[in-house]
Amino acid sequence: MPETALPGRRGQAARNNIVILDAARHVFLGDPKAPISQVAERAGVGISALYRRYPSKEALLCRLCHDGLRTYIAEAEAAAEEPDGWAALTGFLTRVVEADVHSLTVHLAGTFAPTPEMGQDARRAGELTARLVERARETGRLRPDAVTEDLGMILECCAAIRVDDPDRTAQLRRRYLALLVEGLSSGGPDLPGPPPRPGEMNGRWRPS
C-alpha cells in the first residue's frame, strides 16, 4: 500500500510530506538561500510540523537532491532494458529532462553536505550512465569523441532553461535537447577542447 493511501495519521503525515517537498522544490529553485519558513508557508503547514520531519534546512535540501538522484537511477535502470543502445540513451535523456532532475542539482550544489548514501547512489548513477554510453557507442550512432561526462553537461544545459510558463519551459527544453542530441550523433566535425574530466565537477558539492 502506498504511504499516501495509509489511514489516519500515517497517511496524513505522508501527504503532508509530499506537499512539503513540492513547496521546497518551488521555493529553493527560485532562491536556494530562502529560509525554511518560506517552505512551511507555501506548504500551508506549521514550522514545527516541518521541523519534525526535517530537523534543518540542510536535511531538507539533502532529501530534495537525493530524490532527484534516485529518479535518475530509476530512469537509467529502465533504459538498460531497451534493446537498442541509441534509443536507450536518447530515451533516457528525454525522460530525465522531463523529470526536471537537474534543476535542483544545479541550484543546490554546495548548499549541504552529501551523505555517504548519496555518494553510493552517485557512483551507481555513474556506472549506469557509462554503460548507456558504451551501448550507444556500440551502435555506431554516437560520435566517437563523446564521453559519459558530456551527458551531465547536456542535462544541466537543458535544466538551465526556465521561463515563467511551465508548459513553455517544457517545450523549449525538448527543442534544445533535440539539438544537443543531434550533436551527439556520429558524423559531425571534431568537438573543440577536451571533455570534462571524471570528477572535475565534484568540487562544487563541497559546502561553501
C-alpha positions in Angstrom: 0.0 0.0 0.0 1.4 3.4 -0.9 2.2 5.6 2.1 -0.3 8.2 1.0 -3.1 5.6 1.0 -2.5 4.7 4.6 -5.3 5.6 7.0 -5.2 8.1 9.8 -2.2 10.0 11.0 0.3 8.0 9.0 -1.5 8.7 5.7 -1.8 12.4 6.6 1.8 12.6 7.5 2.8 11.1 4.2 0.5 13.5 2.3 2.0 16.4 4.3 5.5 15.3 3.3 4.6 15.4 -0.4 3.2 18.9 0.0 6.4 20.0 1.9 8.7 18.6 -0.8 6.7 20.2 -3.6 6.8 23.5 -1.8 10.5 23.2 -1.1 11.3 22.5 -4.8 9.4 25.6 -5.8 11.0 27.8 -3.1 14.6 26.7 -3.5 14.5 26.7 -7.3 13.7 30.4 -7.0 16.2 31.1 -4.3 18.4 28.5 -2.7 19.1 30.9 0.2 15.5 31.3 1.1 14.6 30.5 4.7 12.9 27.3 5.5 9.9 29.3 6.9 9.0 30.1 3.3 8.6 26.4 2.6 6.3 26.0 5.5 4.3 29.0 4.4 3.9 27.7 0.8 3.1 24.2 2.0 0.5 25.5 4.4 1.9 23.7 7.4 3.3 24.9 10.7 7.0 25.3 11.0 7.0 22.8 13.9 5.4 20.2 11.6 8.1 20.8 9.0 10.9 20.5 11.6 9.5 17.3 13.0 10.2 15.7 9.6 13.3 17.7 8.6 15.3 19.0 11.5 17.2 21.5 9.4 17.2 23.3 6.1 20.3 21.2 5.1 18.3 18.0 5.8 15.5 19.2 3.5 17.9 20.2 0.8 19.6 16.8 1.0 16.3 15.0 0.7 15.4 17.0 -2.4 18.7 16.3 -4.2 18.7 12.6 -3.2 15.2 12.2 -4.5 16.4 13.6 -7.8 19.4 11.2 -7.8 17.1 8.3 -7.2 14.9 9.3 -10.1 17.9 9.5 -12.3 19.0 6.0 -11.3 15.5 4.6 -11.9 15.4 6.1 -15.4 18.9 4.7 -16.1 17.8 1.2 -14.9 14.7 1.4 -17.1 16.8 2.5 -20.1 19.0 -0.6 -19.6 16.0 -2.7 -20.6 15.8 -1.1 -24.0 17.4 -3.4 -26.6 18.6 -0.6 -28.9 21.6 1.2 -27.4 21.0 4.5 -29.2 17.3 4.5 -28.3 18.2 3.7 -24.7 20.5 6.7 -24.4 18.2 9.2 -26.1 15.1 8.0 -24.3 16.9 8.2 -21.0 18.0 11.8 -21.7 14.4 12.7 -22.7 12.9 11.3 -19.5 15.5 12.8 -17.2 14.9 16.3 -18.7 11.1 15.8 -18.5 11.5 14.8 -14.8 13.5 18.1 -14.2 16.1 16.1 -12.2 19.0 18.5 -12.8 17.4 21.8 -11.9 17.9 21.2 -8.2 21.3 19.8 -8.8 22.4 23.0 -10.5 20.8 25.3 -7.9 21.7 23.4 -4.7 25.2 22.1 -5.2 27.4 23.3 -2.3 24.5 24.2 0.0 24.6 21.0 2.0 27.0 18.1 2.8 26.1 15.0 0.7 25.6 11.8 2.8 27.5 8.6 2.3 24.3 7.1 0.9 24.2 9.8 -1.7 27.8 9.1 -2.6 27.0 5.4 -3.1 24.0 6.3 -5.3 26.1 8.8 -7.3 28.6 6.1 -8.0 25.8 3.8 -9.1 24.4 6.5 -11.3 27.8 7.0 -12.9 28.1 3.3 -13.6 24.7 3.1 -15.2 25.4 6.2 -17.4 28.7 4.8 -18.5 27.0 1.6 -19.6 24.4 3.5 -21.6 27.1 5.5 -23.4 29.0 2.3 -24.1 26.0 0.6 -25.6 25.2 3.7 -27.7 28.7 3.7 -29.0 28.4 0.1 -30.0 25.6 1.0 -32.4 27.9 3.3 -34.3 25.5 6.2 -33.9 27.3 8.0 -31.0 30.1 10.3 -32.1 33.5 8.7 -31.0 34.7 11.8 -29.1 31.6 11.9 -26.8 32.2 10.7 -23.2 30.0 9.9 -20.2 30.7 13.2 -18.6 29.2 15.1 -21.6 25.8 13.8 -20.6 25.8 15.6 -17.3 26.6 18.9 -19.1 23.8 18.3 -21.6 21.3 17.7 -18.9 22.4 20.8 -17.0 22.1 22.9 -20.1 18.5 21.8 -20.5 17.8 22.3 -16.8 19.0 25.9 -17.1 16.2 26.7 -19.5 13.3 28.1 -17.4 10.6 30.7 -18.2 7.5 31.8 -16.2 5.2 29.4 -18.1 5.9 25.7 -17.2 4.5 24.4 -20.5 6.7 26.7 -22.5 9.7 25.7 -20.4 9.0 22.1 -21.3 8.7 22.9 -25.0 12.0 24.8 -25.0 13.8 22.1 -23.1 12.6 19.5 -25.6 13.7 21.7 -28.5 17.2 22.2 -27.2 17.6 18.6 -26.1 16.9 17.6 -29.6 19.6 19.9 -30.9 22.0 18.6 -28.3 21.2 15.0 -29.1 21.8 15.7 -32.8 25.3 17.0 -31.7 25.9 13.6 -30.1 25.3 11.8 -33.4 28.3 10.5 -35.3 29.4 12.1 -38.5 29.9 15.7 -37.3 33.2 17.6 -37.0 35.5 17.0 -34.1 34.4 18.8 -30.9 36.6 21.7 -29.7 38.5 21.3 -26.5 38.8 18.3 -24.2 35.7 16.9 -22.5 35.1 17.2 -18.7 37.5 15.1 -16.7 36.0 12.4 -14.4 35.2 14.1 -11.1 36.0 17.6 -12.5 32.6 18.9 -11.4 32.6 17.3 -8.0 34.2 20.2 -6.2 31.0 22.3 -6.3 29.4 19.8 -4.0 31.6 20.8 -1.1 29.7 23.2 1.2 30.8 26.7 0.8 
